[in-house]
Amino acid sequence: QVQLVESGGGLVQAGGSLRLSCAASGSTFSDYAIGWFRQAPGKEREFVAAITISERGNNTYYADSVNGRFTLSRDNAKNTVYLQSNNLKPEDTAVYYCAADLAIPRTLARSYFMRRWNYDYWGQGTQVTVSS
């Protein structure tokens, strides 16, 4: 079992920044990924970014809509992944969820991490609101 807790959401003006956190607890695994998704009212949950934590290397993947504005990082000692979100836009407004994939494939590709059904555990979400 893995528990995920997101934090760091809030209200920010367009052009501002937020740092979202995803703290993981519970079972430990050697090869896994943490993904971030978001869901705006009336829309499908969509991929934002993902980071792999693996002996094969740590890779990051981003949606085209956030590439260059959002950055993933992690703190191993705290079992926490961060999503630094800069130059926020009103269209970034959504509930942001982190998720854990405990069985990443040998061949890694962004398309794999974009599929929300590949993730095993989800957090409760944190609201991000960007005003214009």
C-alpha positions as CSV (number, residue, x, y, z in Angstrom):
1,Q,0.0,0.0,0.0
2,V,1.1,3.5,-0.8
3,Q,-0.4,6.7,0.5
4,L,0.0,9.9,-1.4
5,V,-0.7,13.4,-0.1
6,E,-0.6,16.5,-2.3
7,S,-0.1,20.0,-0.9
8,G,0.9,23.5,-2.1
9,G,-2.1,24.5,-4.1
10,G,-3.8,27.8,-3.8
11,L,-4.9,31.0,-5.6
12,V,-2.3,32.9,-7.6
13,Q,-2.4,35.6,-10.3
14,A,-1.5,34.9,-13.9
15,G,2.3,34.8,-14.2
16,G,2.8,33.7,-10.7
17,S,4.2,30.4,-9.3
18,L,3.3,27.6,-7.0
19,R,5.2,24.6,-5.8
20,L,3.1,21.5,-5.4
21,S,4.3,18.6,-3.3
22,C,3.5,14.9,-3.4
23,A,4.5,13.1,-0.2
24,A,4.6,9.3,-0.4
25,S,4.4,6.8,2.5
26,G,3.9,3.1,2.9
27,S,5.6,0.3,0.9
28,T,8.8,1.0,-0.8
29,F,9.8,0.0,-4.3
30,S,12.9,0.1,-6.4
31,D,11.4,1.1,-9.8
32,Y,8.4,3.4,-9.8
33,A,7.1,6.6,-11.2
34,I,5.2,9.6,-9.8
35,G,2.9,11.3,-12.2
36,W,0.9,14.5,-11.9
37,F,-2.5,14.9,-13.5
38,R,-5.0,17.7,-13.4
39,Q,-8.7,17.9,-13.8
40,A,-10.7,21.1,-14.6
41,P,-14.5,21.3,-14.1
42,G,-16.3,19.5,-16.9
43,K,-13.1,18.1,-18.4
44,E,-11.2,14.8,-18.5
45,R,-8.3,14.3,-16.1
46,E,-5.2,15.1,-18.1
47,F,-1.5,14.3,-17.8
48,V,0.8,17.0,-16.6
49,A,4.2,15.5,-15.8
50,A,5.9,12.4,-14.6
51,I,9.2,11.4,-13.0
52,T,10.7,7.9,-12.8
53,I,12.7,6.8,-9.7
54,S,14.8,3.9,-10.8
55,E,18.3,2.5,-10.8
56,R,18.1,2.8,-14.6
57,G,18.0,6.5,-14.2
58,N,15.6,9.3,-13.3
59,N,13.6,10.6,-16.3
60,T,11.1,13.3,-16.5
61,Y,8.2,13.8,-18.9
62,Y,6.0,16.8,-19.5
63,A,2.8,17.6,-21.3
64,D,3.3,20.0,-24.2
65,S,1.1,22.5,-22.5
66,V,3.4,22.9,-19.4
67,N,6.8,22.1,-20.9
68,G,9.2,24.9,-20.2
69,R,7.0,26.3,-17.4
70,F,6.7,23.3,-15.0
71,T,9.6,21.4,-13.5
72,L,9.8,18.2,-11.5
73,S,12.2,17.4,-8.7
74,R,12.4,15.1,-5.8
75,D,13.7,14.8,-2.2
76,N,14.6,11.2,-1.5
77,A,15.0,11.7,2.2
78,K,11.5,13.1,2.4
79,N,10.0,10.7,-0.2
80,T,8.5,13.8,-1.8
81,V,8.2,14.9,-5.4
82,Y,7.8,18.5,-6.2
83,L,6.1,20.2,-9.2
84,Q,7.4,23.7,-9.6
85,S,4.8,25.6,-11.6
86,N,5.9,28.9,-13.1
87,N,4.3,31.5,-15.4
88,L,0.9,30.1,-14.5
89,K,-2.0,30.8,-16.8
90,P,-5.8,30.8,-16.1
91,E,-6.0,27.6,-18.2
92,D,-3.8,25.9,-15.6
93,T,-6.7,26.1,-13.1
94,A,-7.6,22.6,-12.0
95,V,-7.4,20.1,-9.2
96,Y,-3.9,18.6,-9.3
97,Y,-3.5,14.9,-8.4
98,C,-0.3,12.9,-8.0
99,A,-0.3,9.2,-8.7
100,A,2.2,6.3,-8.2
101,D,3.0,3.7,-10.8
102,L,4.7,0.8,-9.1
103,A,5.5,-1.3,-12.2
104,I,7.1,0.8,-14.8
105,P,8.1,-1.0,-18.0
106,R,11.7,-1.6,-19.2
107,T,11.2,0.7,-22.2
108,L,10.2,4.2,-21.0
109,A,8.1,6.5,-23.1
110,R,6.1,9.6,-22.4
111,S,3.1,8.0,-23.9
112,Y,3.1,5.3,-21.3
113,F,3.1,7.8,-18.4
114,M,0.3,9.9,-20.0
115,R,-2.2,7.0,-19.5
116,R,-3.8,7.5,-16.1
117,W,-4.9,3.8,-15.9
118,N,-1.2,2.8,-15.6
119,Y,-1.1,4.3,-12.1
120,D,-1.9,2.3,-9.0
121,Y,-2.4,4.8,-6.3
122,W,-3.8,8.4,-6.3
123,G,-3.7,11.3,-3.9
124,Q,-6.8,13.3,-2.9
125,G,-5.8,16.3,-5.0
126,T,-5.0,20.0,-4.4
127,Q,-6.8,22.9,-6.0
128,V,-4.8,25.4,-8.1
129,T,-6.7,28.5,-9.2
130,V,-5.0,31.1,-11.5
131,S,-6.8,34.4,-11.8
132,S,-6.4,36.6,-14.9
